[in-house]
Amino acid sequence: MINCFNPNCQVENPADQAICNACHWPLVKRYLWAVGSGALEFTGDRLVNERYQVLQPQLWLDTRPARSPLPLELAPELAEPYLTLSPFTTAIPQPFTYFTTATGAEVLLLEEIPVRLATPKDVAPTFFPTLTEAWATASALHQLTWLWQWARLWEPMAAARVSTTLLQGNLLRVDGADLRLLALQADTEPLTLQQLGDLWQPLLTTAQPALQAYLSPLITRLQGGAITAAALVYSLVRALETLCREEQRTAHWVTYSDQGPTRQRNEDACYPPSGTHQTVQVQASILTQPAPLVVVCDGIGGHQGGDVASKLAIDEVVGQLQTQLQTPDLSHDQLEAALKQAILAANQRISAENDQAQRQARDRMGTTLVLAVVYGARLYLAHLGDSRAYRIRPYSCRQLTLDDDVATREMRLGHNLYRDALLNPGAGSLVQALGMADSRHLHPTVQMHVLVEETLVLICSDGLSDNDLVERLWLQELAPLFAKPQQVPRFGQRLIQLANTHNGHDNVTVGLLYLSGQPSAKGPVLSPSLAIVDRPDTPIATAVVQPPPQITPAPKRGAWLWLMGALAVATLLGAVGIRFLRPATQAQAPEPASTPGERTTLSPSAPPPQPTGASTLEALAVGDVLQLQRLPDNSAAPTDALAITAEVPAAPPNPAVDQPKRSLPVGSQVEVVRRQKTPDNQLWVRLRVCTVPGEGSPVGETAPPAAVAAESTPTENLSFGGTSAQPGEEGWILDATLRQVSDRLQADSANPPCP
């Protein structure tokens, strides 16, 4: 039996049905692949844990899809490579749940596996073909796209110590243009690119004629160790640009934005304007009109200006991209750089508006953003925040973007399975959005997808995507569009109606793009010179764990709260301390060494921030919330004490003479409220005390002095005398000293220390 996903329907239905008997909603079938030492203990047609039906060895069916699996306290070690590689959403299956058998063996169940959903006519689900099975009959564009995806996985999977997977033909499956992995296999010894070249060599004989002159020297260089992984990816991207140049695709698209039944204003915005429907043929080498661009923004800030921020973002992004989208033969690098620059320019414009209006911290307006560009046979998706992009095919619906929120960060750092991370306080708080921070702190994600078959792309605000509504309704509501592509507007209007009916708590905006066209039977013959790449001009980054500068997480809905407290402590402990609770023999994937000039060209997502160590922080910004971790160096001067003063220092204060002093114990949490440079060119920072150890007191409450005395000793204080500071007090300290002794904190909406 299988549960209906309609929250108001409690009827159970036979697992071989597609539609619920009672409410006629689709029945979601989730097929899972079992890995681990206990995966083969279960055979035959049996039910495990009163939920999972074993269809065949390792292939299981979840018969209770409407129920969340039992939460785990920590992500199991077996799941860590999957979590680390989760930004590669189209290729890597995701951990669903984990348990141990009666014999103590481990079982990890994976979802998003390369299995075609069974229909009522099917006896059983079918696996997508292996790459070697599909290779000989595939088009040149299919073949080259698979090799590119294969190559770009090498370095991140080597860093996670699972690159052996890429040498196992039975684990490499193809779903249209997508290379998908059935499971990950741990490395037992270091592997080299020469082994990848040996595996590619037999493919050369059945490669399409247009590719053979290019692939032959490329594979020879691989086998001889004469090319790096970054150069290999770069070469394949250049070859894809050449092959896609004359490809033509037809795009039908529409946008709709609606206030929703419960909101007083619409803070969403879209481009083209709501209600616009267009159809155009696109070819990268000949652009008779601008390449299709669809943008969705979801404003943040309520009455403080979320609607203003979303409109500013649309105006700036469209203005920045107008020239590029009318320019033929743009390279991947040029188009990707243009998309990033447009997003960062929008951020600067919103930030400038905030600064001009003197908006600080929680009062700043902002917006999420997701966009799609159709450039011939290349589809580009870019996003920042939690507005999403989905790709729908007649047999599948897959989310292509990862939300920039705390839950996703926890997953990518390996702390929790995603479904478990969602249960934590503040899980939906954003860690990236336009208007939150200076552009140097933002890392928009840009993805390239090659269009080799009919594809439906949905970009939307969370008014539609909340509560898994897209996953629940795509089969019934969107799959039929493939038979009626001219009716894209009707399907878009239907999505607005469904969002208002089944969610209804927010504004809702959708952009729906139906993309059609098949690879050309005879394309250009690729030149052997494309294979001669010793080092790309701008190296390609395939690692996904290089940390960018952190920004302070902010909540997506309601008032702007600066999130700190319990989740901040839990996150730091999880990142730094919890790992030490595991057995000492546990193998951890090393962080890959970065290449000078490395960029995130083909990385599916911006890398997650890593816990900071004892090094000096980068420049501080107003609104940063910090925790004091250590004492200043012994060389620190006495004037580095925290001096609580009501006036901005006109000259460097002398705490020993004319400034009252307050001691801040190590572990105190403080918020940066102002920065000031004195006439002698020294930079000072004004702090607001949030909490001090032993109290946990929020601002506005005063802890008993005894608590301070019990927790703080003179050797633990960031001061050289004076009484202990209390929550809510403010004072000045030298910027250099503060950055040396503190770390930024992540946030928790449930327990903000500086509300």
VOBA-501927 format. One record per residue (C-alpha): residue in one letter; x, y, z. Coordinates in steps of 0.001 Angstrom, whole numbers, padded with zeros to 6 digits, always signed. Example, Ala and Ser with C-alpha at 12.3 -4.5 7.8 and 13.67 -1.06 7.14 Angstrom:
A+012300-004500+007800
S+013670-001060+007140
REM end
This chain:
M+000000+000000+000000
I+001117+003580-000626
N+000058+006861+000977
C-001500+009768-000877
F+000442+013051-000730
N-002726+015061-000293
P-002487+016188+003364
N-006277+015943+003705
C-006483+012387+002403
Q-005719+009439+004683
V-006687+006693+002233
E-004104+004034+001439
N-003963+002723-002126
P-002337-000235-003886
A+001272+000484-004838
D+000643-000274-008508
Q-001768+002640-008923
A-000844+006120-010163
I-003836+008099-008874
C-005452+008087-005431
N-008850+006358-005354
A-010305+008971-002985
C-009039+012436-003959
H-007456+011685-007356
W-004089+013196-006452
P-001038+011374-007816
L+000517+008730-005584
V+004223+009487-005191
K+006464+006482-005647
R+009906+006825-004125
Y+012331+004111-005159
L+015385+003714-002935
W+018737+002004-003374
A+020197+000228-000330
V+023939+000414+000323
G+026066-000580+003279
S+027142-003832+004893
G+023535-004874+005570
A+022080-003973+002165
L+022056-007567+000898
E+020576-009078+004060
F+017094-008379+002712
T+015897-010373-000279
G+012554-011402-001690
D+009251-009607-001452
R+009242-008416+002164
L+008506-005292+004180
V+011340-003792+006228
N+010590-001639+009269
E+006900-001831+008368
R+007559+000632+005555
Y+010101-000337+002899
Q+009145-003015+000385
V+012081-004975-001045
L+011456-005325-004794
Q+014791-006925-005614
P+018217-006945-003942
Q+019060-003339-003009
L+016014-001837-004809
W+013298-000845-002331
L+010002+001049-002479
D+008907+003488+000218
T+005270+002591+000913
R+004755+005527+003304
P+006016+008496+001246
A+003864+011052+003058
R+005675+010330+006330
S+009136+011588+007188
P+011703+008945+008115
L+012806+008720+011735
P+015297+011549+012429
L+018952+010826+013129
E+021026+012612+015742
L+024050+012755+013431
A+024673+011978+009794
P+026259+008518+009560
E+029794+008258+008225
L+028480+006201+005322
A+026455+009213+004135
E+029215+011823+004261
P+030468+011558+000635
Y+026904+011932-000634
L+026346+015034+001488
T+029651+016611+000459
L+028855+016062-003213
S+025200+017109-002921
P+025632+020290-005046
F+025981+017989-008059
T+022230+017516-007948
T+021783+015857-011324
A+024461+013212-010737
I+024636+012239-007058
P+021867+010316-005236
Q+020898+011666-001838
P+020693+009862+001537
F+017085+009316+002580
T+017441+007413+005855
Y+019769+005087+007740
F+019400+002209+010186
T+021281-000807+011504
T+020078-004388+011200
A+019658-006942+013972
T+023216-008080+013268
G+024563-004538+013639
A+025140-004069+009907
E+024547-000659+008299
V+021902+000188+005713
L+021799+003577+004008
L+018838+004170+001707
L+019416+006549-001216
E+016792+008539-003120
E+017045+010317-006480
I+018483+007152-007987
P+018585+006563-011782
V+015338+004596-011983
R+012463+005386-014310
L+009183+005588-012418
A+006893+002632-012986
T+003530+003298-014596
P+000408+001195-013989
K+001353-000822-017085
D+004849-001588-015833
V+005514-004724-013864
A+008503-003095-012165
P+010563+000089-012374
T+013428+000090-014851
F+016961+001391-014448
F+018252+003909-016918
P+020877+002388-019229
T+024549+002444-018385
L+026664+004912-020296
T+028384+002146-022247
E+024998+000651-023224
A+023719+003982-024548
W+026957+005293-026031
A+027045+003812-029550
T+023555+004983-030563
A+023715+008420-028934
S+024176+011708-030772
A+027478+013566-030721
L+025958+016154-028396
H+024844+013436-025964
Q+028272+011792-026014
L+030230+014990-025455
T+027865+016153-022692
W+028320+012852-020822
L+032120+013103-021054
W+032043+016678-019755
Q+029938+015697-016749
W+032171+012663-016160
A+035304+014818-016172
R+034000+017577-013916
L+033134+015028-011212
W+036715+013718-011022
E+038313+016235-008667
P+035455+016638-006154
M+034970+012872-006021
A+038709+012321-005584
A+038609+014792-002683
A+035740+012800-001153
R+037710+009562-001796
V+035075+008016-004020
S+036584+008531-007486
T+036633+004738-007951
T+032935+005166-008711
L+033764+006856-012013
L+035598+003735-013172
Q+032666+001382-012469
G+030547+001084-015593
N+027540-000421-013816
L+027289+002653-011556
L+027294+005189-014421
R+023778+005637-015828
V+022469+008126-018384
D+019124+009915-018269
G+018870+011974-021434
A+021798+014381-021252
D+022401+013663-017564
L+025081+011384-016206
R+023663+009856-013013
L+025365+007644-010435
L+023604+004710-008821
A+025802+004815-005687
L+029282+005837-004536
Q+032134+003412-004046
A+034963+004234-001646
D+038546+004407-002905
T+040947+001772-001658
E+043969+003392-003302
P+044790+006707-005012
L+043591+006884-008611
T+044960+008840-011561
L+043524+010477-014656
Q+045466+007937-016727
Q+042990+005297-015534
L+040137+007485-016741
G+041856+007731-020120
D+042148+003942-020296
L+038404+003678-019623
W+037590+006239-022330
Q+039779+004566-024960
P+037237+001853-025983
L+034556+004548-026396
L+036550+006131-029212
T+035727+003413-031725
T+031959+004046-031487
A+032089+007799-030922
Q+030254+009887-033497
P+032468+010896-036466
A+032239+014573-035522
L+034028+013811-032230
Q+036703+011301-033215
A+039356+013723-034476
Y+039037+015653-031198
L+038702+012762-028750
S+041649+010749-030083
P+044401+013222-029040
L+042481+014127-025888
I+042386+010510-024715
T+046038+010043-025686
R+046991+012996-023501
L+044900+011605-020655
Q+046615+008231-020849
G+050017+009890-020946
G+049348+012099-017910
A+049803+015228-020018
I+046602+017015-018973
T+045163+018092-015622
A+041576+017587-014515
A+040898+021343-014778
A+042346+021485-018294
L+040301+018429-019282
V+037061+020095-018195
Y+038060+023329-019907
S+038769+021507-023164
L+035425+019707-023082
V+033570+022975-022442
R+035238+024556-025467
A+034246+021536-027531
L+030650+021814-026298
E+030553+025491-027278
T+031623+024538-030802
L+029147+021690-031096
C+026260+023797-029755
R+027000+026794-031965
E+024651+025853-034840
E+022077+024023-032716
Q+018643+025617-032723
R+016060+025353-029960
T+012503+026635-029653
A+011474+028271-026388
H+007900+028879-025205
W+007766+030774-021932
V+005383+032632-019670
T+005568+034456-016326
Y+002912+035037-013675
S+003043+036746-010280
D+000228+036874-007738
Q-000229+038528-004351
G-001837+035419-002883
P-004919+035187-000690
T-003349+036269+002609
R-000737+038960+001817
Q-001369+042716+001799
R+001100+043388-001022
N+003057+041475-003621
E+006767+041535-002775
D+007597+039168-005639
A+008627+040420-009070
C+009360+038792-012404
Y+010721+039444-015859
P+009154+039574-018374
P+006226+041247-016582
S+003499+038988-015223
G+001260+037584-017947
T+003882+037793-020719
H+003916+034838-023135
Q+006576+034531-025836
T+007796+031966-028353
V+011153+032267-030101
Q+013732+030157-031895
V+017237+030537-030513
Q+020581+029786-032130
A+023833+030868-030484
S+025549+031796-033764
I+022656+033949-035027
L+020656+035989-032520
T+017907+037842-034389
Q+016491+038909-031020
P+017803+038709-027431
A+018200+035237-025974
P+015235+034367-023724
L+015692+035582-020150
V+013262+034769-017330
V+013817+036121-013783
V+011913+035548-010524
C+012601+037532-007337
D+011048+037153-003882
G+011425+040285-001765
I+012508+040237+001878
G+011722+042943+004377
G+007949+043254+004581
H+006891+046864+005024
Q+010573+047819+005010
G+010748+047362+001234
G+010830+043766+000006
D+008743+044813-002987
V+011210+047604-003744
A+014197+045264-003509
S+012724+042684-005872
K+011911+045327-008497
L+015366+046898-008173
A+016948+043482-008703
I+014872+042858-011837
D+015719+046277-013299
E+019437+045942-012638
V+019818+042336-013843
V+017868+042948-017053
G+019761+046179-017738
Q+023117+044499-017172
L+022335+041539-019459
Q+020683+043335-022384
T+023871+043682-024441
Q+025192+040184-023779
L+021908+038476-024646
Q+021969+040104-028092
T+025567+039063-028772
P+026096+035851-030802
D+028795+033263-030117
L+029385+034079-026470
S+031655+031557-024786
H+030639+029796-021622
D+033108+031908-019646
Q+031720+035168-021032
L+028099+034289-020373
E+028756+032938-016914
A+030752+036048-015979
A+027968+038280-017304
L+025353+036489-015181
K+027440+036754-012032
Q+028253+040398-012676
A+024577+041228-013202
I+023591+039581-009918
L+026361+041300-007983
A+025479+044649-009560
A+021885+044158-008396
N+023177+043455-004920
Q+025235+046635-004897
R+022257+048689-006042
I+019996+047331-003295
S+022776+047748-000731
A+023269+051352-001836
E+019544+052025-001346
N+019776+050503+002127
D+022810+052607+002980
Q+021241+055808+001675
A+018166+055192+003832
Q+020479+054282+006752
R+018912+050852+007094
Q+020924+048657+009410
A+020876+044943+010272
R+017303+043642+010421
D+015873+046752+008751
R+017681+046188+005446
M+015545+045164+002496
G+016613+042321+000242
T+015454+039704-002228
T+016116+036221-003507
L+016700+035678-007216
V+016545+032827-009718
L+016911+033232-013471
A+017058+031165-016640
V+018759+032052-019934
V+018279+029980-023109
Y+021342+030477-025303
G+020877+028102-028232
A+021359+024563-026945
R+022775+025822-023644
L+020531+026553-020685
Y+021926+028686-017858
L+020412+028818-014385
A+021599+031252-011725
H+020250+031781-008237
L+020795+033334-004838
G+018497+032532-001917
D+015681+029972-001801
S+013749+030672-004998
R+014114+027500-007047
A+014538+025956-010493
Y+013032+022591-011411
R+013382+020506-014544
I+010394+018392-015536
R+010395+015576-018067
P+007437+013308-018889
Y+008765+010770-016395
S+010550+012859-013732
C+010730+016113-011785
R+014062+017191-010308
Q+015054+020260-008323
L+018168+021746-009962
T+019054+024402-007368
L+020035+024091-003722
D+018516+026617-001326
D+020978+029038+000247
D+019697+028320+003743
V+020961+026910+007018
A+019521+023423+006415
T+021408+023058+003139
R+024588+024330+004761
E+024254+021740+007523
M+023792+019021+004915
R+026749+020102+002808
L+029002+020263+005851
G+028031+016649+006588
H+026287+017328+009898
N+022777+016112+009034
L+020776+014449+006337
Y+018743+017158+004648
R+015398+015972+005996
D+016839+015978+009514
A+018445+019398+009078
L+015024+020809+008216
L+013849+019926+011739
N+016423+022211+013398
P+015458+025713+014602
G+016138+028330+011961
A+016605+025709+009222
G+014975+027935+006610
S+017022+031029+007476
L+018869+032346+004447
V+022642+032555+004346
Q+022653+034397+001010
A+020313+036951-000559
L+020646+040219-002450
G+020992+043264-000217
M+022280+041397+002847
A+025981+042090+002479
D+028640+043615+000264
S+029042+041806-003063
R+032412+040379-002109
H+030583+038195+000416
L+028065+036796-002074
H+028533+033698-004210
P+025745+033318-006769
T+025479+029852-008254
V+025573+029526-012045
Q+024882+026218-013788
M+025057+025201-017423
H+022803+022462-018817
V+022967+021191-022393
L+019564+020895-024097
V+019429+017593-025968
E+015748+016730-025574
E+012400+018317-024800
T+012599+019943-021379
L+010244+021902-019153
V+011960+024338-016772
L+010076+025864-013854
I+011533+028732-011819
C+009467+029941-008893
S+009330+031663-005524
D+008673+029608-002416
G+004992+030486-002535
L+004795+027558-004954
S+007664+025329-003830
D+006851+025270-000100
N+005497+022010+001332
D+006947+020067-001633
L+003999+021183-003744
V+005889+020925-007043
E+007042+017372-006268
R+003511+016405-005290
L+001707+017784-008334
W+004078+017721-011312
L+002946+014348-012670
Q-000695+015319-012801
E-000361+019026-013547
L+002818+019527-015606
A+003668+016279-017401
P+000648+016705-019764
L+002202+019943-021091
F+004580+017902-023279
A+001605+017024-025467
K+000351+020652-025506
P+003381+023000-025571
Q+001371+025867-027073
Q-000711+025917-023877
V+002157+027002-021648
P+000151+030048-020406
R-002707+027848-019226
F-000324+025624-017271
G+001333+028684-015723
Q-002008+030056-014553
R-002842+026658-013132
L+000332+026698-011022
I-000688+030035-009499
Q-004106+028600-008682
L-002602+025480-007101
A-000148+027534-005008
N-002947+029757-003680
T-005156+026753-002953
H-002678+024350-001373
N-000160+026791+000134
G-001757+030244+000168
H+000483+031739+002840
D+002693+033838+000560
N+003041+035681-002720
V+003673+033320-005609
T+005599+033860-008850
V+006396+031368-011610
G+008351+031337-014855
L+007572+028343-017076
L+009797+027525-020081
Y+009133+024713-022525
L+012266+024005-024596
S+012177+021772-027652
G+014522+020716-030430
Q+016710+017697-031149
P+020486+017513-031686
S+021491+017964-035305
A+022150+014739-037179
K+025248+016297-038731
G+027088+018890-036702
P+030514+020496-037053
V+033576+018256-036936
L+035571+019162-033838
S+039169+020181-034407
P+042012+018230-032762
S+043405+021592-031615
L+040636+021768-028983
A+042366+018888-027198
I+045690+020717-026876
V+045072+022525-023599
D+047982+022501-021157
R+046402+024924-018732
P+043123+026811-019074
D+043374+030589-019157
T+041039+030660-016160
P+041213+027297-014384
I+037969+025479-013843
A+036972+024806-010221
T+035426+021391-009742
A+035854+021222-005977
V+032811+022128-003908
V+034315+022601-000477
Q+036481+025724-000825
P+035112+028228+001709
P+034068+031740+000678
P+033776+034595+003161
Q+030844+034095+005506
I+027812+036341+005746
T+025369+036501+008579
P+022290+034333+008004
A+018964+036126+007959
P+015442+034745+008116
K+013350+034490+004993
R+010000+035539+006421
G+008696+038107+008900
A+010809+040719+010636
W+014538+040820+009996
L+015991+039033+013017
W+019676+038452+013446
L+019787+034773+014177
M+022229+033517+016764
G+021968+031476+019971
A+021405+027744+020084
L+021888+026986+016390
A+025064+029045+016283
V+026536+027051+019132
A+025222+023782+017699
T+026665+024583+014290
L+030070+025431+015665
L+030087+022332+017822
G+028968+020235+014900
A+031634+021646+012630
V+034468+021596+015105
G+033775+019376+018072
I+031304+016669+017157
R+033664+015127+014647
F+035976+014269+017532
L+033265+012101+019081
R+033582+009637+016206
P+036123+006810+016146
A+039641+007943+015497
T+039879+005566+012553
Q+037155+007370+010620
A+038461+008511+007245
Q+037668+012106+006440
A+037777+013413+002890
P+040562+016000+002610
E+039850+019425+001233
P+041241+019617-002299
A+044079+022003-002891
S+042842+025030-004760
T+044383+026130-008022
P+045557+029739-008204
G+042867+031744-009910
E+040329+028983-009406
R+036712+029916-010065
T+033326+028274-009716
T+032552+028066-013421
L+031039+024608-013436
S+030544+023969-009771
P+026817+023405-009261
S+026688+025549-006171
A+028703+028030-004196
P+030904+026211-001663
P+029660+026086+001908
P+031344+028248+004535
Q+033691+026337+006798
P+034197+026953+010527
T+036815+029571+011116
G+039951+028775+013010
A+042400+030925+014931
S+043308+033124+011972
T+042349+036799+011757
L+038890+037509+010354
E+038449+039498+007184
A+036989+043000+007310
L+034068+043379+009672
A+030723+044846+008706
V+027915+046439+010664
G+025528+043698+011712
D+028203+040991+012080
V+027673+038948+015223
L+030840+037539+016752
Q+031952+035295+019569
L+035175+036064+021446
Q+037281+032903+021176
R+040658+033775+022653
L+042829+036478+024231
P+044809+039000+022204
D+048429+038224+021414
N+050909+039050+024175
S+052065+041966+022053
A+048693+043697+022306
A+048905+047136+023846
P+046866+048149+026891
T+044844+050499+024676
D+043312+047422+023076
A+040939+047041+025996
L+037239+047284+025359
A+036264+050775+026470
I+032587+051488+027068
T+032036+055094+026046
A+028988+057062+025008
E+030933+059246+022550
V+032769+058371+019365
P+036475+058634+020165
A+037959+061697+018476
A+041425+060309+019119
P+042652+056909+020324
P+041199+056537+023821
N+043507+055884+026685
P+041663+053334+028853
A+044173+053703+031654
V+043384+057408+032037
D+040178+058767+030569
Q+037948+055904+029522
P+035830+053610+031723
K+036579+049920+031146
R+034479+046790+030892
S+035884+043249+030724
L+034469+040806+028164
P+035055+037137+029076
V+036086+034699+026369
G+032893+033198+024943
S+030961+036483+024980
Q+028808+037238+021944
V+028797+040754+020514
E+027288+042590+017544
V+029101+045186+015415
V+026940+048327+015442
R+029349+050914+014054
R+032835+051407+012617
Q+034875+054620+013007
K+038304+055814+011894
T+040059+058270+014244
P+042234+061224+013089
D+045383+059160+013540
N+043969+056665+010983
Q+043161+053874+013452
L+039989+051906+012812
W+037719+051334+015814
V+034586+049215+016116
R+031627+049888+018388
L+030149+046708+019856
R+026878+045833+021476
V+027148+043072+024081
C+024692+040246+023392
T+025573+037579+025972
V+028403+036774+028346
P+029330+033249+029557
G+027401+031876+032486
E+024404+034076+031848
G+022962+033460+028394
S+021119+036671+029093
P+019549+038386+026115
V+019958+042084+025606
G+017926+044041+028106
E+018331+041550+030958
T+021024+041766+033593
A+022619+038667+034996
P+023717+038532+038613
P+027301+039705+039056
A+028045+036420+040796
A+027479+034607+037522
V+030138+036708+035887
A+032548+036175+038704
A+032021+032421+038565
E+032728+032186+034845
S+035358+034873+034267
T+038814+035278+035637
P+041245+038117+034850
T+043204+035840+032518
E+040074+035057+030483
N+038963+038622+029897
L+039381+040710+026771
S+040447+043653+028893
F+043032+044702+031408
G+040883+045495+034370
G+037537+047047+035078
T+034158+045510+035708
S+032489+042929+033477
A+030289+044178+030658
Q+026603+043331+030783
P+024237+042444+027898
G+022990+045593+026177
E+026068+047721+026943
E+028090+049184+024078
G+031722+050125+023706
W+034677+050582+021392
I+037642+048332+020548
L+040348+048424+017914
D+039237+046650+014751
A+042510+044706+014419
T+042249+043338+017951
L+038634+042268+017532
R+039312+040411+014275
Q+042226+038604+015881
V+040282+037238+018841
S+036788+036481+017473
D+034901+034301+015016
R+031687+035013+013174
L+028688+033006+014216
Q+025945+031393+012222
A+022407+032124+013243
D+019259+030783+014821
S+015922+032543+014508
A+014589+030802+017610
N+017276+032154+019942
P+018675+035466+018712
P+021131+036839+021300
C+020736+040378+019934
P+017016+040695+019157
REM end
